[in-house]
Amino acid sequence: MNTATRRARNKRPRPIDVIEDEEEGNSTGNPVSQSPTAELAAKRMRTQLEKAKNNEASQAKVIEKLTKEKEDLLAEVAKYKKKSTKANEEEYASSDSQISTTSTSSSLSSSYSSTSEEERKKKGKKTRKKGKTQKRPKRKKAKSSKEKGRCRAMNPQPVVERYKKVLGHFQKGKNLSESYNAVDVNKNTITTSASIPELAISAPDKYADVLQGYSRSQKLNVFVQECSKVLSEDPELMAKVDKLKDEGKLLPISKRT
């Protein structure tokens, strides 16, 4: 068998069913199988694409959040500027009002001062004219309250009243020296007769008993000694007197005669 005969045999047509199967497979569009390397590369590409999409979504959220924060900050700044402007306007208006009030007060005060000065000058002229034409009658000097206060107490009642006057000034916040001066009495006068008002204030009943035995012919210093004796012989009464002194209801005088 020669070579030409072999080739003719090899070129025999394929069966029709095989050809139809191939054409049918191609027409249905079945995917052609890929190599493992190509599949791995495609998988990586899909993974990277998904990551890129996720990153893009995250960035969009961040941008949206930052934009909102920016808008909030701008709104706060605008609100603060508005308040600051309003406060400055009110302060400026208040300053203008104060300046205006001060200016008005100054002008009124100046006007009043000038008017008062003119009136004083006019009155001075009138007084001088009257003084030349008329002689003022001499007036008798009345005794001052100080001169009256200097009168010596001759019986217990004025002693108690004088003591209470000094005590009243002391209770108003003055010290002892100022209180004595207010009544125009010296310290020694109050101190030597203090037993009388101390007994009268701390123990009115006992003071009344001692006062019953007093007569106008009796010297005042004798009555002082009797009151001092009543106080010194009663420890409870002495304690009460000291307490009243601490409370400011009696003068803080320690010496008695």
C-alpha positions as CSV (number, residue, x, y, z in Angstrom):
1,M,0.0,0.0,0.0
2,N,1.5,3.2,-1.1
3,T,1.6,6.6,0.7
4,A,-1.3,8.1,-1.2
5,T,-3.6,5.3,-0.3
6,R,-2.8,5.8,3.5
7,R,-3.6,9.5,3.3
8,A,-6.9,8.9,1.6
9,R,-7.9,6.5,4.4
10,N,-6.8,8.9,7.1
11,K,-9.0,11.6,5.6
12,R,-12.2,9.7,6.0
13,P,-15.1,11.9,7.2
14,R,-16.0,11.9,11.0
15,P,-19.4,10.6,12.0
16,I,-22.2,13.1,11.8
17,D,-23.3,12.6,15.5
18,V,-19.8,13.7,16.7
19,I,-19.9,16.8,14.7
20,E,-23.4,17.7,15.9
21,D,-22.4,17.2,19.5
22,E,-19.5,19.7,19.1
23,E,-21.6,22.3,17.4
24,E,-24.3,21.9,20.0
25,G,-21.8,22.4,22.8
26,N,-20.4,25.6,21.2
27,S,-23.9,27.0,20.5
28,T,-25.0,26.6,24.2
29,G,-22.1,28.8,25.4
30,N,-20.8,26.5,28.0
31,P,-17.7,28.0,29.6
32,V,-14.4,26.7,28.5
33,S,-12.5,25.2,31.4
34,Q,-9.7,27.5,32.7
35,S,-6.4,26.7,34.3
36,P,-6.0,26.8,38.1
37,T,-3.6,29.8,37.9
38,A,-6.2,31.9,35.9
39,E,-8.9,31.0,38.4
40,L,-6.7,32.1,41.4
41,A,-5.9,35.4,39.7
42,A,-9.6,36.0,39.0
43,K,-10.4,35.3,42.6
44,R,-7.8,37.8,43.8
45,M,-9.1,40.4,41.5
46,R,-12.7,39.9,42.9
47,T,-11.3,40.2,46.4
48,Q,-9.4,43.4,45.7
49,L,-12.5,44.8,44.0
50,E,-14.7,44.1,47.0
51,K,-12.1,45.7,49.3
52,A,-11.9,48.8,47.1
53,K,-15.7,49.1,47.2
54,N,-15.7,48.7,51.1
55,N,-13.0,51.3,51.4
56,E,-14.9,53.7,49.2
57,A,-18.0,53.2,51.3
58,S,-16.0,53.8,54.5
59,Q,-14.4,56.9,53.1
60,A,-17.8,58.2,52.0
61,K,-19.1,57.8,55.6
62,V,-16.1,59.6,57.0
63,I,-16.5,62.4,54.6
64,E,-20.2,62.7,55.5
65,K,-19.4,62.8,59.2
66,L,-16.6,65.4,58.8
67,T,-18.9,67.5,56.7
68,K,-21.6,67.4,59.3
69,E,-19.1,68.3,62.1
70,K,-17.9,71.2,59.9
71,E,-21.5,72.5,59.5
72,D,-22.1,72.2,63.2
73,L,-18.9,74.1,64.0
74,L,-19.8,76.8,61.6
75,A,-23.3,77.1,63.1
76,E,-21.8,77.5,66.6
77,V,-19.3,80.1,65.4
78,A,-22.1,82.1,63.8
79,K,-24.2,81.8,66.9
80,Y,-21.3,83.0,69.1
81,K,-20.5,85.9,66.8
82,K,-24.2,86.9,67.0
83,K,-24.2,86.8,70.8
84,S,-20.9,88.7,71.0
85,T,-22.1,91.4,68.7
86,K,-25.4,91.8,70.6
87,A,-23.5,92.0,74.0
88,N,-21.1,94.6,72.6
89,E,-24.0,96.6,71.3
90,E,-25.7,96.5,74.7
91,E,-22.5,97.4,76.5
92,Y,-21.9,100.3,74.1
93,A,-25.5,101.5,74.7
94,S,-25.1,101.2,78.5
95,S,-21.8,103.2,78.3
96,D,-23.5,105.9,76.3
97,S,-26.3,106.0,78.8
98,Q,-24.0,106.3,81.7
99,I,-21.9,109.0,80.0
100,S,-25.1,110.9,79.2
101,T,-26.4,110.5,82.8
102,T,-23.0,111.6,84.2
103,S,-22.9,114.6,81.9
104,T,-26.4,115.6,82.9
105,S,-25.7,115.2,86.6
106,S,-22.5,117.2,86.3
107,S,-24.3,120.0,84.4
108,L,-27.2,120.0,86.9
109,S,-24.7,120.0,89.9
110,S,-22.7,122.9,88.3
111,S,-25.9,124.8,87.6
112,Y,-27.1,124.2,91.2
113,S,-23.8,125.2,92.7
114,S,-23.7,128.5,90.7
115,T,-27.3,129.3,91.7
116,S,-26.6,128.5,95.4
117,E,-23.5,130.6,95.3
118,E,-25.4,133.6,93.9
119,E,-28.2,133.1,96.5
120,R,-25.6,133.0,99.4
121,K,-24.0,136.2,98.1
122,K,-27.4,137.9,98.0
123,K,-28.3,136.7,101.5
124,G,-24.9,137.9,102.8
125,K,-25.5,141.3,101.4
126,K,-29.0,141.5,103.0
127,T,-27.6,140.3,106.3
128,R,-24.9,142.9,106.4
129,K,-27.4,145.7,105.6
130,K,-29.7,144.6,108.4
131,G,-26.8,144.4,110.8
132,K,-25.9,148.0,110.1
133,T,-29.4,149.3,110.8
134,Q,-30.6,147.0,113.6
135,K,-28.9,145.9,116.8
136,R,-29.5,142.4,117.8
137,P,-30.7,142.0,121.4
138,K,-28.4,139.9,123.7
139,R,-29.7,136.5,124.4
140,K,-29.2,134.7,127.7
141,K,-27.1,131.6,127.3
142,A,-29.0,128.4,128.1
143,K,-27.3,125.8,130.2
144,S,-26.0,123.1,128.0
145,S,-26.8,119.4,128.5
146,K,-23.2,118.9,129.6
147,E,-23.5,121.5,132.3
148,K,-26.7,119.8,133.4
149,G,-25.0,116.4,133.4
150,R,-22.3,117.7,135.6
151,C,-24.8,118.2,138.5
152,R,-23.8,115.9,141.4
153,A,-26.2,113.1,142.2
154,M,-27.4,113.5,145.8
155,N,-29.6,110.3,146.1
156,P,-29.7,106.8,144.6
157,Q,-32.2,107.4,141.8
158,P,-30.1,109.8,139.8
159,V,-27.1,107.5,140.2
160,V,-29.1,104.6,138.7
161,E,-30.4,106.8,135.8
162,R,-26.9,108.2,135.0
163,Y,-25.5,104.6,135.0
164,K,-28.2,103.5,132.6
165,K,-27.4,106.3,130.2
166,V,-23.7,105.3,130.1
167,L,-24.8,101.7,129.7
168,G,-27.0,102.6,126.8
169,H,-24.1,104.2,124.9
170,F,-21.9,101.2,125.7
171,Q,-24.5,98.8,124.3
172,K,-24.6,100.8,121.1
173,G,-21.0,100.0,120.4
174,K,-19.0,102.7,122.1
175,N,-16.2,101.8,124.5
176,L,-16.3,102.9,128.2
177,S,-14.4,106.1,127.7
178,E,-16.6,107.2,124.8
179,S,-19.7,106.3,126.8
180,Y,-18.5,108.4,129.8
181,N,-17.9,111.3,127.5
182,A,-21.3,111.0,125.9
183,V,-22.9,111.5,129.3
184,D,-20.2,114.0,130.4
185,V,-19.2,112.0,133.5
186,N,-15.8,110.7,134.5
187,K,-14.9,107.1,135.1
188,N,-14.3,107.5,138.9
189,T,-17.8,108.9,139.5
190,I,-19.4,105.8,137.8
191,T,-17.0,103.3,139.4
192,T,-17.4,104.5,143.0
193,S,-21.2,104.3,142.9
194,A,-21.5,101.2,140.6
195,S,-22.8,99.0,143.4
196,I,-26.1,100.9,143.5
197,P,-27.1,100.4,139.8
198,E,-25.6,96.8,139.7
199,L,-27.9,95.8,142.6
200,A,-30.9,97.7,141.2
201,I,-30.5,95.9,137.8
202,S,-29.5,92.4,138.9
203,A,-31.8,92.1,142.0
204,P,-34.6,94.7,142.0
205,D,-36.3,93.1,145.0
206,K,-33.2,93.3,147.2
207,Y,-32.5,96.8,146.0
208,A,-36.0,97.8,147.0
209,D,-35.4,96.4,150.5
210,V,-32.2,98.4,150.9
211,L,-33.8,101.5,149.5
212,Q,-36.5,101.4,152.2
213,G,-33.9,102.1,154.9
214,Y,-32.5,105.1,153.0
215,S,-33.3,108.6,154.2
216,R,-32.3,111.9,152.5
217,S,-30.2,112.8,155.5
218,Q,-28.1,109.7,154.9
219,K,-24.9,110.3,152.9
220,L,-24.8,108.6,149.4
221,N,-21.5,106.8,150.1
222,V,-23.1,105.1,153.0
223,F,-25.8,103.7,150.8
224,V,-23.2,102.6,148.3
225,Q,-21.5,100.6,151.0
226,E,-24.8,99.0,152.0
227,C,-25.5,97.9,148.4
228,S,-21.9,96.6,148.0
229,K,-22.3,94.6,151.2
230,V,-25.5,92.9,149.9
231,L,-23.7,91.9,146.7
232,S,-20.5,90.6,148.4
233,E,-22.4,88.5,150.9
234,D,-24.4,86.7,148.2
235,P,-22.1,84.5,145.9
236,E,-25.0,83.6,143.6
237,L,-25.9,87.3,143.1
238,M,-22.2,88.1,142.5
239,A,-22.1,85.4,139.8
240,K,-25.3,86.8,138.2
241,V,-23.7,90.3,138.1
242,D,-20.6,88.9,136.4
243,K,-22.8,87.1,133.9
244,L,-24.7,90.3,133.1
245,K,-21.4,92.0,132.6
246,D,-20.3,89.4,130.1
247,E,-23.6,89.7,128.3
248,G,-23.2,93.5,128.1
249,K,-26.2,94.1,130.3
250,L,-24.0,95.8,132.9
251,L,-20.9,97.9,132.5
252,P,-17.7,95.8,132.8
253,I,-16.4,97.6,135.9
254,S,-14.5,95.5,138.4
255,K,-13.9,98.0,141.2
256,R,-16.5,98.6,144.0
257,T,-16.4,100.6,147.2
